[in-house]
Amino acid sequence: MLLEWGSCGRIIYVDNVRPATRSTAPPSAVPRAVAFPTAPVSADAVLLTALRVLPEFERGGLGRVLVQAVAKDLTGAA
């Protein structure tokens, strides 16, 4: 996936803990994309397939950081 499409996930580390992660992929790499509530998905779309923040880190903005990173990854913004 990395060679054909690029990075498909992000992990936030706080000390030695991974409190937040997210996964994205093109629809062609997600076999059940047709079952998503937003289906049909355009071939040039990117699916946010998973986002998790550990309960003890909720409301700290980590989820927002991960979603914003998706946009930056897609636009190439620094």
C-alpha positions, 0 to 999 in steps of 0.5 A, a space after each residue: 500500500 505504501 509504495 502504490 498509494 502512500 501512507 495509510 495511517 498515523 499514530 500519535 505517541 505520548 511517552 511510550 503510549 499510543 493514545 490515538 491512531 487513524 487509518 485511511 485508504 483509497 476505496 479500491 483497497 477497502 473491500 467493503 467500501 460498498 457497505 459504507 453508509 456513504 456508498 457509492 464512493 468515488 474512485 478518487 476519494 479517500 476513506 477514513 476507515 478507523 480513528 481511535 482515541 483511548 478514553 483517558 486521552 479523549 477531549 484533548 484534541 488528538 482526534 482533531 489532530 489526526 483528521 487534520 493530518 488527513 487533509 494535510 496528507 492529501 493536499 501536500 500542505 506542510 
